[in-house]
Amino acid sequence: MIAFPKTKYSMNRLTGKRVLITGASAGIGEACANAFAESGADLLLSARRIERVEELATRLSEDHGVEVHTAKLDVTDSPAVTAYVEEIADANLVPDILINNAGKAVGLDLLHEGSLDDWEDMIDTNIKGLLYVSRAIIPHMVSRDSGHVINIGSIAGRWVYPKGAVYNATKFAVWALNEGMNIDLVGTRIRVSSVDPGMTETEFSEVRFHGDKDRADKVYEGTQPLTGDDIADAILYVANTPEHVDIINLVMMPTQQRHAFVLHRE
Ligand SMILES: NC(=O)c1ccc[n+]([C@@H]2O[C@H](COP(=O)([O-])OP(=O)(O)OC[C@H]3O[C@@H](n4cnc5c(N)ncnc54)[C@H](OP(=O)(O)O)[C@@H]3O)[C@@H](O)[C@H]2O)c1
């Protein structure tokens, strides 16, 4: 992992910033925590698997000397999200950057055979969870007239693929919410961006296939997917742009993938 280089072409605007990352216990969220800590940012990390988050926090504060606060937080629990944000606001820890990362695909089924439980899980996490966190944090950004919301979308929010309709719908919703937040915050100094990855090897497929690791591994066979670190690099870039620059969407895929339906396998 390379922290933001301090050359004359790319100054580090992240040192001393406070960054809130949801879903920081694995994958892209964990990679973002590493990348922002290396760049000298203080962190607010949360997820449901708090032990993992605490381990990560201890390592990052030891390695980089940054301040890291942790919380066990399920983004689908609206009262818990509200209470958490009140707590950080009371402690003067309102973030400069919010990374709405917690999310998942669960199941891969024809729509008419899909599991209602899987649907609820995806809709509650990817749409409602993102909304709860945004609704709680953004008013604090508005009252300070500064901040940056970075939503993690997906290429699944641009193209519908077979058996993915509900996950696709949640990521189409993230696309719409990203655009809506941008429109509603015009005239403020608050920026809203989405980073929309293609195939990225994390725990994502294991979660999608309800813990079936062999099936998950097959998704990436014969190809070179993106890694969490690749996505974190792009998020770091988006966050590090000067304040007058608002990257609305950043779509990225592995070189071996050019579209949801176009993937080269060796
Ligand atoms: N991997 C890909 O190919 C890919 C591509 C495009 C977009 N994305 C998006 O990237 C984001 C991160 O996914 P990932 O690939 O890093 O998957 P991952 O490795 O499975 O990580 C997902 C993270 O979300 C957290 N999470 C899940 N449900 C949660 C809840 N109810 N409350 C709080 N946190 C929750 C998990 O933590 P706990 O389980 O500990 O709560 C975990 O930290 C998601 O929004 C996903 O849709 C992934």
The ligand as an SDF file (V2000), in Angstrom:
LIG
                    3D

 48 52  0  0  0  0  0  0  0  0999 V2000
  -16.2190   -6.7750   -4.0340 N   0  0  0  0  0  0  0  0  0  0  0  0
  -16.7800   -6.3300   -5.1600 C   0  0  0  0  0  0  0  0  0  0  0  0
  -16.6690   -6.9450   -6.2390 O   0  0  0  0  0  0  0  0  0  0  0  0
  -17.5390   -5.0340   -5.1350 C   0  0  0  0  0  0  0  0  0  0  0  0
  -17.7710   -4.3900   -6.3520 C   0  0  0  0  0  0  0  0  0  0  0  0
  -18.4930   -3.2080   -6.3550 C   0  0  0  0  0  0  0  0  0  0  0  0
  -18.9370   -2.6740   -5.1790 C   0  0  0  0  0  0  0  0  0  0  0  0
  -18.7030   -3.3210   -3.9880 N   0  0  0  0  0  0  0  0  0  0  0  0
  -19.2350   -2.6930   -2.7830 C   0  0  0  0  0  0  0  0  0  0  0  0
  -18.1670   -2.4120   -1.9050 O   0  0  0  0  0  0  0  0  0  0  0  0
  -18.6490   -2.3320   -0.5730 C   0  0  0  0  0  0  0  0  0  0  0  0
  -17.7520   -3.1460    0.3430 C   0  0  0  0  0  0  0  0  0  0  0  0
  -17.8000   -4.5080   -0.0550 O   0  0  0  0  0  0  0  0  0  0  0  0
  -16.5160   -5.4610   -0.0160 P   0  0  0  0  0  0  0  0  0  0  0  0
  -16.2800   -5.9350   -1.3860 O   0  0  0  0  0  0  0  0  0  0  0  0
  -15.4220   -4.8310    0.7390 O   0  0  0  0  0  0  0  0  0  0  0  0
  -17.1550   -6.7100    0.7940 O   0  0  0  0  0  0  0  0  0  0  0  0
  -16.7360   -7.3860    2.1940 P   0  0  0  0  0  0  0  0  0  0  0  0
  -15.3040   -7.7830    2.1610 O   0  0  0  0  0  0  0  0  0  0  0  0
  -17.7580   -8.4560    2.4020 O   0  0  0  0  0  0  0  0  0  0  0  0
  -16.9360   -6.2110    3.2640 O   0  0  0  0  0  0  0  0  0  0  0  0
  -18.2180   -5.7170    3.5400 C   0  0  0  0  0  0  0  0  0  0  0  0
  -18.1810   -4.8500    4.7860 C   0  0  0  0  0  0  0  0  0  0  0  0
  -19.5200   -4.3690    5.0320 O   0  0  0  0  0  0  0  0  0  0  0  0
  -19.8250   -4.6080    6.4010 C   0  0  0  0  0  0  0  0  0  0  0  0
  -21.2620   -4.7900    6.6250 N   0  0  0  0  0  0  0  0  0  0  0  0
  -22.0920   -5.6900    6.0580 C   0  0  0  0  0  0  0  0  0  0  0  0
  -23.3270   -5.5540    6.5740 N   0  0  0  0  0  0  0  0  0  0  0  0
  -23.2700   -4.5380    7.4960 C   0  0  0  0  0  0  0  0  0  0  0  0
  -24.2000   -3.9360    8.3580 C   0  0  0  0  0  0  0  0  0  0  0  0
  -25.4850   -4.3300    8.3890 N   0  0  0  0  0  0  0  0  0  0  0  0
  -23.7930   -2.9270    9.1780 N   0  0  0  0  0  0  0  0  0  0  0  0
  -22.5020   -2.5070    9.1370 C   0  0  0  0  0  0  0  0  0  0  0  0
  -21.5630   -3.0420    8.3400 N   0  0  0  0  0  0  0  0  0  0  0  0
  -21.9410   -4.0560    7.5260 C   0  0  0  0  0  0  0  0  0  0  0  0
  -19.0370   -5.8470    6.7750 C   0  0  0  0  0  0  0  0  0  0  0  0
  -18.7820   -5.8310    8.1860 O   0  0  0  0  0  0  0  0  0  0  0  0
  -19.5120   -6.7450    9.2990 P   0  0  0  0  0  0  0  0  0  0  0  0
  -19.9450   -8.0070    8.5940 O   0  0  0  0  0  0  0  0  0  0  0  0
  -18.4500   -6.9390   10.3250 O   0  0  0  0  0  0  0  0  0  0  0  0
  -20.6390   -5.8850    9.7920 O   0  0  0  0  0  0  0  0  0  0  0  0
  -17.7370   -5.6220    6.0130 C   0  0  0  0  0  0  0  0  0  0  0  0
  -16.8620   -4.8330    6.7710 O   0  0  0  0  0  0  0  0  0  0  0  0
  -20.0930   -2.8160   -0.6290 C   0  0  0  0  0  0  0  0  0  0  0  0
  -20.9580   -1.6840   -0.6290 O   0  0  0  0  0  0  0  0  0  0  0  0
  -20.1750   -3.5470   -1.9650 C   0  0  0  0  0  0  0  0  0  0  0  0
  -21.4760   -3.5590   -2.4870 O   0  0  0  0  0  0  0  0  0  0  0  0
  -18.0040   -4.4750   -3.9500 C   0  0  0  0  0  0  0  0  0  0  0  0
  1  2  1  0
  2  3  2  0
  2  4  1  0
  4  5  1  0
  4 48  2  0
  5  6  2  0
  6  7  1  0
  7  8  2  0
  8  9  1  0
  8 48  1  0
  9 10  1  0
  9 46  1  0
 10 11  1  0
 11 12  1  0
 11 44  1  0
 12 13  1  0
 13 14  1  0
 14 15  2  0
 14 16  1  0
 14 17  1  0
 17 18  1  0
 18 19  2  0
 18 20  1  0
 18 21  1  0
 21 22  1  0
 22 23  1  0
 23 24  1  0
 23 42  1  0
 24 25  1  0
 25 26  1  0
 25 36  1  0
 26 27  1  0
 26 35  1  0
 27 28  2  0
 28 29  1  0
 29 30  1  0
 29 35  2  0
 30 31  1  0
 30 32  2  0
 32 33  1  0
 33 34  2  0
 34 35  1  0
 36 37  1  0
 36 42  1  0
 37 38  1  0
 38 39  2  0
 38 40  1  0
 38 41  1  0
 42 43  1  0
 44 45  1  0
 44 46  1  0
 46 47  1  0
M  CHG  2   8   1  16  -1
M  END
$$$$
